[in-house]
């Protein structure tokens, strides 16, 4: 039996303005992405 893991990351902007994320939002995203990428690589290796 195989398991499938779906990780979805959504970045929502403010509907009334086109503005870039704040530095705090960038820091949060930057702190999470490497862990998500590593997790996906580990899952792919486990399936191989």
C-alpha positions in Angstrom: 0.0 0.0 0.0 1.4 3.4 -1.0 0.8 6.6 0.7 0.5 9.9 -1.0 1.2 13.2 0.7 0.0 16.5 -0.8 1.6 19.7 0.5 0.0 22.8 -0.7 1.5 26.2 0.0 -0.6 29.3 -0.9 0.5 32.8 -0.7 -2.5 35.2 -0.5 -2.1 38.9 -1.4 -4.3 41.6 -0.3 -7.2 41.8 -2.8 -7.3 45.6 -3.0 -3.5 46.2 -3.5 -0.6 44.7 -5.4 2.0 44.8 -2.7 5.0 42.6 -1.9 5.0 40.5 1.2 6.5 42.1 4.4 10.0 41.1 5.5 8.4 39.0 8.3 6.3 37.1 5.7 9.4 36.5 3.6 11.3 35.3 6.6 8.5 32.8 7.5 8.4 31.5 3.9 12.1 31.2 3.7 12.2 29.3 7.0 9.6 26.7 5.9 10.5 26.1 2.2 13.8 24.2 2.7 12.1 21.8 5.1 9.3 21.2 2.7 11.8 20.5 -0.2 13.8 18.2 2.0 10.7 16.3 3.0 9.6 15.9 -0.6 13.1 14.6 -1.5 13.0 12.1 1.3 9.6 10.9 0.2 10.7 10.5 -3.4 13.8 8.5 -2.3 11.6 6.2 -0.1 9.4 5.4 -3.1 12.3 4.6 -5.4 
